[in-house]
Amino acid sequence: MEIPYFFHESASVGEQVNLDETNSRHAMQVLRMQQGDLLQLTNGQGILWSGTISAAGKKSCMVSIEKEEKLPRSVLRKFAVGISPLKNTGRFEWFLEKATELGIAEIFPLLCLRTVREKFRHDRMRQICISAMLQSRQVWLPVLHEPQPYAKFIGGELAHAYNQRWIAHCEGYEKHHLARVLQPGMLDSLLLIGPEGDFTNEEIFAATNAGYVAVSLGQTRLRTETAGVVGAALLCLG
C-alpha cells in the first residue's frame, strides 16, 4: 500500500508540523489514519518529507518530520504552455489537471483577442494543480501565472526565458507537426495555444516576427483544452 501523500508549504527534519484542516480531515476521517502512521509531504518544489503522525484529532493532524529528500524533475527539460482561458471553466480546469500530471513546469494563461474573458479564480485553479500533482505522486508543482495580455507576453522576459518557442494554430500557413520538429537534446520549450476561434492572423504574425515557429498538432481541429493537453504530452513525453 502506498504511503499517503499531502501538500505542505514548508517543514524540516525534527520539526512537528500541523496539517491544515482540509488535509487533516482527509487523513483522519477519509483515510482513517492513526497516531504512528507514516505519511509523506511535499511543497511542490522538489522536496519530499517523510514522517509519522504524532497527534491526531478529527480536525487536526500533527506530523513529526523524520526525513527530507530533494528530488529532480521527472521531465529533465523545462516545458511550458501559454494558453487562452476558456468560457467553460471546467474545460480549462481539465487542461490544468492533465498538464500537471504530464509534468509541465509553467502555465501562462493568455488574454488573446478572441478570449472570452471570465473571472479567473487563481486559488481554485492552483488547488486543482496541487491535487493533480499529489494524485500523480510528483514533487514539482507547475507555476500557474495570473492571466496576462498576449501581445505583452510573447515579447516579454517570461517567454524569452525559453530557448525554443512554438505557436500552434489552424491557419493554412506553412508549418510542421510539433512531433516532427522536436529533437532530442532540445533546450527548454514554450508552446502557445490559442482561444476558441484560434489566434487572429495579426497574433500569429506577431509571434512569428518575435521568433516563434509555427507548428501543427494534427490534421483535425482540436478544442483549446485538447490542443493544450496534446501539446503538453508531445513536449513532456516526446
C-alpha positions, -999 to +999 in steps of 0.1 A: +000+000+000+013+034-010+021+059+018-005+087+018+008+119+002-001+155+012+008+191+003+026+213+028+044+246+022+074+241+045+089+217+070+123+205+083+137+173+099+129+171+136+100+196+133+064+190+143+041+204+117+003+207+117-016+198+085-043+223+076-079+214+084-087+201+049-057+177+048-063+167+085-099+158+078-088+138+048-061+119+068-082+113+098-118+108+085-113+096+049-081+076+051-088+066+088-051+072+097-040+070+133-012+081+155+021+064+144+010+060+108+035+070+081+028+098+056+047+120+031+046+157+024+058+178-005+060+216-011+057+212-049+093+225-053+111+192-054+112+184-016+097+152-002+094+149+036+086+116+054+072+114+089+047+099+113+015+112+128+024+122+164-010+135+174-044+132+158-079+146+162-110+149+139-099+182+126-062+182+133-031+162+125+003+167+139+032+152+119+068+145+131+092+151+102+119+124+101+134+126+066+139+151+038+147+143+001+154+166-027+142+151-060+148+162-096+120+168-121+107+137-137+109+157-170+145+169-172+140+198-195+116+226-187+084+229-207+057+255-206+023+261-222+008+295-229-029+290-234-061+311-235-086+306-207-120+293-218-155+304-212-162+269-199-141+270-168-144+232-163-127+225-196-098+248-186-095+231-153-094+197-171-064+210-190-047+222-159-051+188-143-037+168-173-008+193-179+002+189-143+001+151-145+023+152-176+050+174-158+046+208-174+067+233-155+048+266-162+014+276-174+007+310-187-030+320-192-030+344-222-056+370-229-059+369-267-082+390-289-107+362-291-105+351-254-139+352-237-129+370-205-143+352-175-133+356-138-101+337-133-101+321-099-064+316-094-066+300-059-091+274-072-070+267-103-038+263-083-056+239-059-065+217-090-029+217-099-019+207-064-044+178-064-032+166-098+004+167-085-004+147-055-026+122-074+003+116-098+028+114-069+051+142-081+070+167-061+071+195-087+041+218-089+037+238-122+039+276-117+004+289-127+007+325-136-020+352-135-036+359-169-017+384-190-022+401-223-009+381-253+008+409-270+028+418-240+037+383-231+051+370-264+080+395-264+085+397-226+111+382-203+090+353-191+086+340-227+122+347-237+135+326-208+126+296-231+151+288-259+125+271-282+092+289-287+064+275-308+029+287-317+002+261-327-026+274-350-051+262-375-045+287-403-032+274-437+003+289-435+033+266-438+040+247-407+052+212-395+037+189-369+052+196-335+062+159-331+084+162-362+103+193-351+110+182-316+145+168-314+164+150-286+185+174-266+164+205-274+165+231-247+136+244-227+105+250-248+073+271-247+042+263-268+013+288-274-023+275-278-050+299-289-086+305-277-118+291-291-117+305-327-079+304-328-054+332-329-060+360-352-037+365-382-023+395-365-014+375-334+002+347-355+023+373-374+033+390-342+045+357-327+065+346-358+081+380-361+091+376-324+109+343-332+082+317-326+080+288-350+045+279-363+035+242-357+006+219-362-009+194-337-025+172-363-050+172-392-081+175-371-093+207-354-089+204-317-106+222-289-084+246-270-081+223-239-075+192-261-048+210-280-032+221-247-030+185-235-017+171-268+010+198-269+020+192-233+022+154-240+043+159-271+067+182-251+070+162-219+068+126-234+084+131-268 
